[in-house]
């Protein structure tokens, strides 16, 4: 899988992106074969990629603070 257009988002950009796709229809979900990355594909053609590793959290954790 190639992510040519992937870039790190600021916190504000990340929140706005999630808000834009929150009601879109999911057409596919896949997990990384060699790492715990998560890829969610939407009907619009947009994809949400959740990075595979962070020493402080699991990649599937979500929250707004402690």
Gaussian input, Z-matrix of N, CA and C with variables (Angstrom, degrees):
# hf/3-21g

backbone

0 1
 N
 C     1     B1
 C     2     B2     1     A1
 N     3     B3     2     A2     1     D1
 C     4     B4     3     A3     2     D2
 C     5     B5     4     A4     3     D3
 N     6     B6     5     A5     4     D4
 C     7     B7     6     A6     5     D5
 C     8     B8     7     A7     6     D6
 N     9     B9     8     A8     7     D7
 C    10    B10     9     A9     8     D8
 C    11    B11    10    A10     9     D9
 N    12    B12    11    A11    10    D10
 C    13    B13    12    A12    11    D11
 C    14    B14    13    A13    12    D12
 N    15    B15    14    A14    13    D13
 C    16    B16    15    A15    14    D14
 C    17    B17    16    A16    15    D15
 N    18    B18    17    A17    16    D16
 C    19    B19    18    A18    17    D17
 C    20    B20    19    A19    18    D18
 N    21    B21    20    A20    19    D19
 C    22    B22    21    A21    20    D20
 C    23    B23    22    A22    21    D21
 N    24    B24    23    A23    22    D22
 C    25    B25    24    A24    23    D23
 C    26    B26    25    A25    24    D24
 N    27    B27    26    A26    25    D25
 C    28    B28    27    A27    26    D26
 C    29    B29    28    A28    27    D27
 N    30    B30    29    A29    28    D28
 C    31    B31    30    A30    29    D29
 C    32    B32    31    A31    30    D30
 N    33    B33    32    A32    31    D31
 C    34    B34    33    A33    32    D32
 C    35    B35    34    A34    33    D33
 N    36    B36    35    A35    34    D34
 C    37    B37    36    A36    35    D35
 C    38    B38    37    A37    36    D36
 N    39    B39    38    A38    37    D37
 C    40    B40    39    A39    38    D38
 C    41    B41    40    A40    39    D39
 N    42    B42    41    A41    40    D40
 C    43    B43    42    A42    41    D41
 C    44    B44    43    A43    42    D42
 N    45    B45    44    A44    43    D43
 C    46    B46    45    A45    44    D44
 C    47    B47    46    A46    45    D45
 N    48    B48    47    A47    46    D46
 C    49    B49    48    A48    47    D47
 C    50    B50    49    A49    48    D48
 N    51    B51    50    A50    49    D49
 C    52    B52    51    A51    50    D50
 C    53    B53    52    A52    51    D51
 N    54    B54    53    A53    52    D52
 C    55    B55    54    A54    53    D53
 C    56    B56    55    A55    54    D54
 N    57    B57    56    A56    55    D55
 C    58    B58    57    A57    56    D56
 C    59    B59    58    A58    57    D57
 N    60    B60    59    A59    58    D58
 C    61    B61    60    A60    59    D59
 C    62    B62    61    A61    60    D60
 N    63    B63    62    A62    61    D61
 C    64    B64    63    A63    62    D62
 C    65    B65    64    A64    63    D63
 N    66    B66    65    A65    64    D64
 C    67    B67    66    A66    65    D65
 C    68    B68    67    A67    66    D66
 N    69    B69    68    A68    67    D67
 C    70    B70    69    A69    68    D68
 C    71    B71    70    A70    69    D69
 N    72    B72    71    A71    70    D70
 C    73    B73    72    A72    71    D71
 C    74    B74    73    A73    72    D72
 N    75    B75    74    A74    73    D73
 C    76    B76    75    A75    74    D74
 C    77    B77    76    A76    75    D75
 N    78    B78    77    A77    76    D76
 C    79    B79    78    A78    77    D77
 C    80    B80    79    A79    78    D78
 N    81    B81    80    A80    79    D79
 C    82    B82    81    A81    80    D80
 C    83    B83    82    A82    81    D81
 N    84    B84    83    A83    82    D82
 C    85    B85    84    A84    83    D83
 C    86    B86    85    A85    84    D84
 N    87    B87    86    A86    85    D85
 C    88    B88    87    A87    86    D86
 C    89    B89    88    A88    87    D87
 N    90    B90    89    A89    88    D88
 C    91    B91    90    A90    89    D89
 C    92    B92    91    A91    90    D90
 N    93    B93    92    A92    91    D91
 C    94    B94    93    A93    92    D92
 C    95    B95    94    A94    93    D93
 N    96    B96    95    A95    94    D94
 C    97    B97    96    A96    95    D95
 C    98    B98    97    A97    96    D96
 N    99    B99    98    A98    97    D97
 C   100   B100    99    A99    98    D98
 C   101   B101   100   A100    99    D99
 N   102   B102   101   A101   100   D100
 C   103   B103   102   A102   101   D101
 C   104   B104   103   A103   102   D102
 N   105   B105   104   A104   103   D103
 C   106   B106   105   A105   104   D104
 C   107   B107   106   A106   105   D105
 N   108   B108   107   A107   106   D106
 C   109   B109   108   A108   107   D107
 C   110   B110   109   A109   108   D108
 N   111   B111   110   A110   109   D109
 C   112   B112   111   A111   110   D110
 C   113   B113   112   A112   111   D111
 N   114   B114   113   A113   112   D112
 C   115   B115   114   A114   113   D113
 C   116   B116   115   A115   114   D114
 N   117   B117   116   A116   115   D115
 C   118   B118   117   A117   116   D116
 C   119   B119   118   A118   117   D117
 N   120   B120   119   A119   118   D118
 C   121   B121   120   A120   119   D119
 C   122   B122   121   A121   120   D120
 N   123   B123   122   A122   121   D121
 C   124   B124   123   A123   122   D122
 C   125   B125   124   A124   123   D123
 N   126   B126   125   A125   124   D124
 C   127   B127   126   A126   125   D125
 C   128   B128   127   A127   126   D126
 N   129   B129   128   A128   127   D127
 C   130   B130   129   A129   128   D128
 C   131   B131   130   A130   129   D129
 N   132   B132   131   A131   130   D130
 C   133   B133   132   A132   131   D131
 C   134   B134   133   A133   132   D132
 N   135   B135   134   A134   133   D133
 C   136   B136   135   A135   134   D134
 C   137   B137   136   A136   135   D135
 N   138   B138   137   A137   136   D136
 C   139   B139   138   A138   137   D137
 C   140   B140   139   A139   138   D138
 N   141   B141   140   A140   139   D139
 C   142   B142   141   A141   140   D140
 C   143   B143   142   A142   141   D141
 N   144   B144   143   A143   142   D142
 C   145   B145   144   A144   143   D143
 C   146   B146   145   A145   144   D144
 N   147   B147   146   A146   145   D145
 C   148   B148   147   A147   146   D146
 C   149   B149   148   A148   147   D147
 N   150   B150   149   A149   148   D148
 C   151   B151   150   A150   149   D149
 C   152   B152   151   A151   150   D150
 N   153   B153   152   A152   151   D151
 C   154   B154   153   A153   152   D152
 C   155   B155   154   A154   153   D153
 N   156   B156   155   A155   154   D154
 C   157   B157   156   A156   155   D155
 C   158   B158   157   A157   156   D156
 N   159   B159   158   A158   157   D157
 C   160   B160   159   A159   158   D158
 C   161   B161   160   A160   159   D159
 N   162   B162   161   A161   160   D160
 C   163   B163   162   A162   161   D161
 C   164   B164   163   A163   162   D162
 N   165   B165   164   A164   163   D163
 C   166   B166   165   A165   164   D164
 C   167   B167   166   A166   165   D165
 N   168   B168   167   A167   166   D166
 C   169   B169   168   A168   167   D167
 C   170   B170   169   A169   168   D168
 N   171   B171   170   A170   169   D169
 C   172   B172   171   A171   170   D170
 C   173   B173   172   A172   171   D171
 N   174   B174   173   A173   172   D172
 C   175   B175   174   A174   173   D173
 C   176   B176   175   A175   174   D174
 N   177   B177   176   A176   175   D175
 C   178   B178   177   A177   176   D176
 C   179   B179   178   A178   177   D177
 N   180   B180   179   A179   178   D178
 C   181   B181   180   A180   179   D179
 C   182   B182   181   A181   180   D180
 N   183   B183   182   A182   181   D181
 C   184   B184   183   A183   182   D182
 C   185   B185   184   A184   183   D183
 N   186   B186   185   A185   184   D184
 C   187   B187   186   A186   185   D185
 C   188   B188   187   A187   186   D186
 N   189   B189   188   A188   187   D187
 C   190   B190   189   A189   188   D188
 C   191   B191   190   A190   189   D189
 N   192   B192   191   A191   190   D190
 C   193   B193   192   A192   191   D191
 C   194   B194   193   A193   192   D192
 N   195   B195   194   A194   193   D193
 C   196   B196   195   A195   194   D194
 C   197   B197   196   A196   195   D195

   B1=1.4410
   B2=1.5289
   B3=1.3099
   B4=1.4591
   B5=1.5249
   B6=1.3129
   B7=1.4617
   B8=1.5213
   B9=1.3250
   B10=1.4619
   B11=1.5202
   B12=1.3306
   B13=1.4601
   B14=1.5207
   B15=1.3188
   B16=1.4502
   B17=1.5245
   B18=1.3283
   B19=1.4526
   B20=1.5240
   B21=1.3046
   B22=1.4579
   B23=1.5257
   B24=1.3231
   B25=1.4612
   B26=1.5162
   B27=1.3155
   B28=1.4676
   B29=1.5258
   B30=1.3164
   B31=1.4620
   B32=1.5266
   B33=1.3260
   B34=1.4661
   B35=1.5278
   B36=1.3362
   B37=1.4711
   B38=1.5201
   B39=1.3256
   B40=1.4672
   B41=1.5280
   B42=1.3071
   B43=1.4679
   B44=1.5182
   B45=1.3314
   B46=1.4603
   B47=1.5231
   B48=1.3321
   B49=1.4621
   B50=1.5194
   B51=1.3226
   B52=1.4686
   B53=1.5264
   B54=1.3343
   B55=1.4634
   B56=1.5277
   B57=1.3349
   B58=1.4688
   B59=1.5315
   B60=1.3293
   B61=1.4720
   B62=1.5269
   B63=1.3229
   B64=1.4591
   B65=1.5252
   B66=1.2937
   B67=1.4695
   B68=1.5333
   B69=1.3307
   B70=1.4597
   B71=1.5286
   B72=1.3049
   B73=1.4582
   B74=1.5286
   B75=1.3299
   B76=1.4634
   B77=1.5197
   B78=1.3386
   B79=1.4609
   B80=1.5212
   B81=1.3371
   B82=1.4608
   B83=1.5153
   B84=1.3247
   B85=1.4591
   B86=1.5198
   B87=1.3341
   B88=1.4592
   B89=1.5246
   B90=1.3259
   B91=1.4618
   B92=1.5130
   B93=1.3261
   B94=1.4514
   B95=1.5196
   B96=1.3069
   B97=1.4568
   B98=1.5229
   B99=1.3138
   B100=1.4571
   B101=1.5173
   B102=1.3078
   B103=1.4588
   B104=1.5234
   B105=1.3273
   B106=1.4626
   B107=1.5296
   B108=1.3228
   B109=1.4637
   B110=1.5249
   B111=1.3060
   B112=1.4588
   B113=1.5193
   B114=1.3297
   B115=1.4617
   B116=1.5194
   B117=1.3164
   B118=1.4698
   B119=1.5222
   B120=1.3326
   B121=1.4720
   B122=1.5221
   B123=1.3250
   B124=1.4613
   B125=1.5231
   B126=1.3265
   B127=1.4600
   B128=1.5277
   B129=1.3202
   B130=1.4676
   B131=1.5237
   B132=1.3343
   B133=1.4562
   B134=1.5191
   B135=1.3250
   B136=1.4591
   B137=1.5207
   B138=1.3346
   B139=1.4655
   B140=1.5186
   B141=1.3192
   B142=1.4542
   B143=1.5186
   B144=1.3211
   B145=1.4594
   B146=1.5194
   B147=1.3211
   B148=1.4540
   B149=1.5168
   B150=1.3227
   B151=1.4564
   B152=1.5198
   B153=1.3124
   B154=1.4536
   B155=1.5087
   B156=1.3059
   B157=1.4576
   B158=1.5168
   B159=1.3031
   B160=1.4561
   B161=1.5217
   B162=1.3090
   B163=1.4605
   B164=1.5315
   B165=1.3401
   B166=1.4581
   B167=1.5243
   B168=1.3285
   B169=1.4685
   B170=1.5195
   B171=1.3146
   B172=1.4525
   B173=1.5240
   B174=1.3241
   B175=1.4642
   B176=1.5224
   B177=1.3186
   B178=1.4613
   B179=1.5244
   B180=1.3240
   B181=1.4523
   B182=1.5180
   B183=1.3008
   B184=1.4578
   B185=1.5205
   B186=1.2801
   B187=1.4504
   B188=1.5078
   B189=1.3152
   B190=1.4477
   B191=1.5299
   B192=1.3047
   B193=1.4586
   B194=1.5224
   B195=1.3071
   B196=1.4529
   B197=1.4925
   A1=108.77
   A2=116.62
   A3=121.64
   A4=109.00
   A5=115.38
   A6=121.18
   A7=108.39
   A8=116.86
   A9=121.47
   A10=112.51
   A11=117.58
   A12=121.05
   A13=113.32
   A14=117.14
   A15=120.69
   A16=110.18
   A17=115.46
   A18=120.64
   A19=108.65
   A20=116.19
   A21=122.26
   A22=108.40
   A23=117.48
   A24=121.77
   A25=110.30
   A26=115.14
   A27=119.19
   A28=107.24
   A29=117.19
   A30=120.40
   A31=110.99
   A32=117.27
   A33=121.17
   A34=111.31
   A35=117.16
   A36=120.72
   A37=111.09
   A38=116.96
   A39=120.79
   A40=110.87
   A41=117.19
   A42=121.11
   A43=110.47
   A44=117.89
   A45=121.04
   A46=111.76
   A47=116.89
   A48=120.76
   A49=110.74
   A50=117.06
   A51=121.03
   A52=110.29
   A53=117.15
   A54=120.35
   A55=111.44
   A56=117.26
   A57=120.97
   A58=112.31
   A59=117.81
   A60=120.01
   A61=113.63
   A62=118.18
   A63=121.13
   A64=114.41
   A65=119.60
   A66=121.31
   A67=112.76
   A68=117.03
   A69=119.68
   A70=110.85
   A71=115.51
   A72=121.62
   A73=110.15
   A74=115.72
   A75=121.91
   A76=108.23
   A77=116.50
   A78=120.37
   A79=112.92
   A80=117.48
   A81=119.74
   A82=110.21
   A83=114.85
   A84=121.75
   A85=106.72
   A86=116.67
   A87=118.94
   A88=110.34
   A89=113.78
   A90=121.62
   A91=108.76
   A92=116.74
   A93=120.55
   A94=110.97
   A95=116.43
   A96=120.55
   A97=111.99
   A98=117.34
   A99=121.18
   A100=113.84
   A101=117.04
   A102=121.89
   A103=108.06
   A104=117.73
   A105=120.12
   A106=114.26
   A107=118.32
   A108=120.02
   A109=109.74
   A110=116.27
   A111=122.98
   A112=108.47
   A113=116.64
   A114=121.94
   A115=108.31
   A116=116.08
   A117=122.38
   A118=107.18
   A119=116.67
   A120=122.24
   A121=109.09
   A122=115.49
   A123=121.83
   A124=111.20
   A125=115.76
   A126=122.92
   A127=111.82
   A128=117.57
   A129=122.23
   A130=112.71
   A131=117.04
   A132=120.69
   A133=112.71
   A134=117.20
   A135=120.72
   A136=109.33
   A137=115.27
   A138=121.59
   A139=108.92
   A140=114.95
   A141=121.49
   A142=106.92
   A143=116.19
   A144=122.17
   A145=108.53
   A146=116.59
   A147=121.42
   A148=107.48
   A149=115.58
   A150=123.22
   A151=111.83
   A152=114.55
   A153=120.91
   A154=116.32
   A155=120.47
   A156=117.86
   A157=112.68
   A158=114.37
   A159=122.90
   A160=105.72
   A161=117.99
   A162=120.68
   A163=113.24
   A164=117.88
   A165=121.13
   A166=114.88
   A167=118.02
   A168=120.44
   A169=110.64
   A170=115.83
   A171=121.34
   A172=106.81
   A173=117.67
   A174=120.23
   A175=112.60
   A176=118.65
   A177=120.74
   A178=111.77
   A179=118.73
   A180=120.26
   A181=110.31
   A182=115.48
   A183=120.61
   A184=108.01
   A185=116.34
   A186=119.63
   A187=110.41
   A188=115.74
   A189=119.20
   A190=112.91
   A191=117.38
   A192=121.55
   A193=108.19
   A194=117.22
   A195=121.58
   A196=108.76
   D1=132.88
   D2=-177.28
   D3=-114.92
   D4=133.58
   D5=179.31
   D6=-118.14
   D7=69.87
   D8=-176.84
   D9=-63.08
   D10=-33.91
   D11=-175.96
   D12=-98.30
   D13=8.12
   D14=-176.98
   D15=-72.44
   D16=137.56
   D17=176.07
   D18=-148.79
   D19=158.12
   D20=177.80
   D21=-73.03
   D22=132.69
   D23=179.51
   D24=-99.88
   D25=149.95
   D26=170.79
   D27=-70.53
   D28=166.36
   D29=179.17
   D30=-58.90
   D31=-43.59
   D32=179.92
   D33=-63.69
   D34=-42.96
   D35=177.73
   D36=-63.23
   D37=-40.47
   D38=-179.87
   D39=-64.14
   D40=-44.47
   D41=178.85
   D42=-62.97
   D43=-45.40
   D44=179.66
   D45=-63.11
   D46=-37.19
   D47=178.67
   D48=-64.50
   D49=-44.75
   D50=178.10
   D51=-62.21
   D52=-41.73
   D53=179.09
   D54=-63.22
   D55=-36.01
   D56=-179.88
   D57=-67.75
   D58=-33.09
   D59=-175.00
   D60=-103.16
   D61=3.50
   D62=-171.24
   D63=-60.27
   D64=-25.20
   D65=-178.51
   D66=-113.44
   D67=8.67
   D68=-179.98
   D69=-74.71
   D70=150.41
   D71=178.98
   D72=-75.78
   D73=128.58
   D74=177.21
   D75=-83.31
   D76=132.00
   D77=179.09
   D78=-111.23
   D79=-17.81
   D80=179.28
   D81=-161.42
   D82=145.08
   D83=175.26
   D84=-133.54
   D85=132.82
   D86=177.36
   D87=-140.45
   D88=149.90
   D89=176.95
   D90=-107.72
   D91=149.26
   D92=176.58
   D93=-63.02
   D94=144.25
   D95=179.40
   D96=-76.46
   D97=-36.14
   D98=-176.42
   D99=-111.12
   D100=-2.21
   D101=179.50
   D102=-150.05
   D103=161.19
   D104=-176.28
   D105=-82.82
   D106=35.94
   D107=178.00
   D108=-73.93
   D109=156.80
   D110=-177.98
   D111=-130.00
   D112=132.93
   D113=178.06
   D114=-126.29
   D115=123.32
   D116=178.28
   D117=-115.61
   D118=123.37
   D119=-179.93
   D120=-106.01
   D121=137.91
   D122=-177.07
   D123=-110.84
   D124=158.93
   D125=-178.79
   D126=-56.78
   D127=-32.18
   D128=-178.99
   D129=-71.44
   D130=-11.69
   D131=-175.62
   D132=99.35
   D133=-10.13
   D134=176.64
   D135=-73.11
   D136=153.92
   D137=177.74
   D138=-132.08
   D139=144.96
   D140=173.53
   D141=-113.65
   D142=117.70
   D143=179.41
   D144=-108.77
   D145=124.36
   D146=178.09
   D147=-106.12
   D148=119.58
   D149=-174.21
   D150=-53.11
   D151=148.95
   D152=-171.33
   D153=-80.73
   D154=-17.80
   D155=-175.31
   D156=-154.00
   D157=135.34
   D158=170.42
   D159=-149.30
   D160=129.12
   D161=-174.57
   D162=-65.57
   D163=-15.58
   D164=-176.49
   D165=-98.50
   D166=-21.46
   D167=-176.70
   D168=-142.88
   D169=161.58
   D170=170.75
   D171=-82.20
   D172=148.35
   D173=-174.39
   D174=-65.41
   D175=-20.53
   D176=-178.28
   D177=-94.59
   D178=-0.48
   D179=177.74
   D180=-73.09
   D181=143.37
   D182=174.76
   D183=-137.97
   D184=145.81
   D185=179.45
   D186=177.57
   D187=176.04
   D188=-178.95
   D189=-116.14
   D190=-5.40
   D191=176.24
   D192=174.04
   D193=-173.53
   D194=-179.75
   D195=-66.38

